[in-house]
Amino acid sequence: MSSASVRLLSKTKQTARIVIVGAGSAGIAAATRLLDLGFRNVLLLEAEDRIGGRVHTIPFADNVIDLGAQWCHGEQGNVVYDRVKDLNLLEVTADHYETNKLVRSNKEVITEDIAVQLKGIADNSIPDRQTELPDFEGSLGDYINKKYWIELKKLPAIDHTIAKEFLEVFHKFEASVEAADHLFEVSGKGHLEYWLCEGELLLNWKDKGYKRFLRLLMKAKEDQPEDLGVLKGHVLLNKRISEINWQGADELTLRCWNGEVITADHVICTVSLGVLKEQHEKLFVPALPAAKVRAIEGLKLGTVDKFFLEFENPPLPGDWPGFNCLWLEKDLEELRASELFWLESAFGFYPVSWQPRVLQGWIIGPHARHMETLTEEKVLEGLMWLFRKFLPFAIPQPLRMLRTQWHANPNFRGSYTFRSTYTDALRTGAWDLEAPLQDVGGRPRLQFAGEASHKHYYSTVHGAVETGWREAERLHLYYRSRTAQL
Ligand SMILES: Cc1cc2nc3c(=O)[nH]c(=O)nc-3n(C[C@H](O)[C@H](O)[C@H](O)COP(=O)(O)OP(=O)(O)OC[C@H]3O[C@@H](n4cnc5c(N)ncnc54)[C@H](O)[C@@H]3O)c2cc1C
């Protein structure tokens, strides 16, 4: 037996060195679970100067806002909900995302009656998807269009021009749910791989933000914002890993951007699919196996960004629970020819729970990526122009505006993942991303976690957390079965 094999076989839960790359939801879940399971030598390396990743709660206006994850999506089978359900931390979000106004670019507000009917026919396709999509060969966009126009025939009184404008905005909204650039790249079948947790889908974190959940996982003291709870001494910030060398069968070597080298017996990589797509060829030495590369290339992630505008007083009239922008064709043509073209994908603006003076907007796709490159002044100028163009009342200048840049940030390179028609074509999926790289004795060496690697709850925090736990359990099982053999 080689000396390396002897060394590795002598490792125990107390001595095995586990390095987790990325301190987002998956990394924090993996680290806390490993410590719970009796592992001692656990180190989280995080590129940013903060933990949380795509959970990023910051102080703003009257309390906090979430730049990334904002809602706990569903109750049944949701590990986030399970953890907090008795703590009175969550609240059902007001129905702004259903009752919002539909406004055209000539300031015409669609009547309540028509708006309800249009939203109804769009939503009607959702339950049918479960039964119809498994055999549907096209994209989610094709499916929705087909259903929409069939349903619309049943409502002859509705003006087709308005119906078309609404369909456009419905596409943008649904694309934001998927984080796709457009719905024609979302796989119809693949869309069903995602499981909705039953129960309320938009549970907000009141004045605490999503960060509260991660702090609970870490058992961090609520009155001490800097406290890392059980992760104290296990986290290194500003440690961007530029190379993970998993050659051979012995220890793995990680190189930080500043040249520092860290060794490990096991590495759990939780970086986003966006980072993997951009970096995998350089990040892993030797190159990853073909199936893993296929998963990285085949799975997709897009850009969803948010705007937050803080005003002196609530900016919308009391009977305005937010609004969607419906573009008249001639206005859209003009917009597309102007430098404000990116506003085409800023599709909706809504109030924020527990923040009466804040208006939140959403933008998706290539236009979001373009917006990220503009200065804040230019972005605000654009948004104010949009408000003037659409709204039949004046919106005052905000006190402050903030926008997210999830794609421009090299530690994320996008928002969250979905299954595309390309994923189908490559016959790949989360299972290929999840598969650990292990040695011939079945010892996991390089493991993968993170939302993209969840087969059913990808794109969510509860999914990311489950993947972190999954990889912690994998190591636990390995050490337990080894002890049993000895
Ligand atoms: C705008 C937006 C809205 C969202 N809304 C919701 C929502 O309402 N509800 C919901 O459930 N989910 C939502 N999500 C999705 C959710 O935030 C993610 O699925 C989840 O947080 C992902 O966690 P993760 O640990 O997989 O990845 P991440 O949070 O991305 O963690 C990975 C970590 O790795 C670090 N990293 C990257 N590269 C390196 C490197 N080379 N070296 C070291 N560290 C590195 C990153 O900085 C990051 O901290 C939203 C996301 C966004 C962007």
The ligand as a Gaussian input file, in Angstrom:
#p B3LYP/6-31G(d) Opt

LIG

0 1
 C      -32.237000      38.253000      -8.105000
 C      -32.428000      36.911000      -7.456000
 C      -33.636000      36.611000      -6.853000
 C      -33.824000      35.367000      -6.248000
 N      -34.995000      35.109000      -5.592000
 C      -35.144000      33.948000      -4.917000
 C      -36.248000      33.761000      -4.047000
 O      -37.081000      34.659000      -3.874000
 N      -36.353000      32.577000      -3.395000
 C      -35.435000      31.571000      -3.545000
 O      -35.598000      30.500000      -2.935000
 N      -34.359000      31.750000      -4.340000
 C      -34.180000      32.908000      -5.007000
 N      -33.066000      33.133000      -5.753000
 C      -32.116000      32.021000      -5.951000
 C      -31.250000      31.778000      -4.730000
 O      -30.726000      33.002000      -4.291000
 C      -30.131000      30.826000      -5.093000
 O      -30.664000      29.646000      -5.668000
 C      -29.273000      30.403000      -3.907000
 O      -29.013000      31.473000      -3.042000
 C      -27.969000      29.821000      -4.460000
 O      -27.125000      29.398000      -3.417000
 P      -25.786000      28.615000      -3.787000
 O      -25.092000      28.339000      -2.519000
 O      -26.094000      27.516000      -4.719000
 O      -24.932000      29.651000      -4.662000
 P      -24.342000      31.073000      -4.263000
 O      -25.235000      31.771000      -3.347000
 O      -23.986000      31.731000      -5.549000
 O      -23.007000      30.695000      -3.474000
 C      -21.794000      30.424000      -4.110000
 C      -20.701000      31.242000      -3.447000
 O      -19.474000      30.945000      -4.103000
 C      -18.677000      32.123000      -4.107000
 N      -17.667000      31.958000      -5.156000
 C      -17.819000      32.040000      -6.491000
 N      -16.650000      31.805000      -7.115000
 C      -15.745000      31.558000      -6.143000
 C      -14.352000      31.243000      -6.160000
 N      -13.674000      31.106000      -7.293000
 N      -13.725000      31.076000      -4.974000
 C      -14.390000      31.184000      -3.777000
 N      -15.708000      31.489000      -3.725000
 C      -16.383000      31.661000      -4.897000
 C      -19.693000      33.217000      -4.398000
 O      -19.201000      34.480000      -4.019000
 C      -20.882000      32.752000      -3.575000
 O      -20.872000      33.336000      -2.277000
 C      -32.809000      34.392000      -6.298000
 C      -31.576000      34.715000      -6.876000
 C      -31.382000      35.964000      -7.438000
 C      -30.060000      36.295000      -8.035000

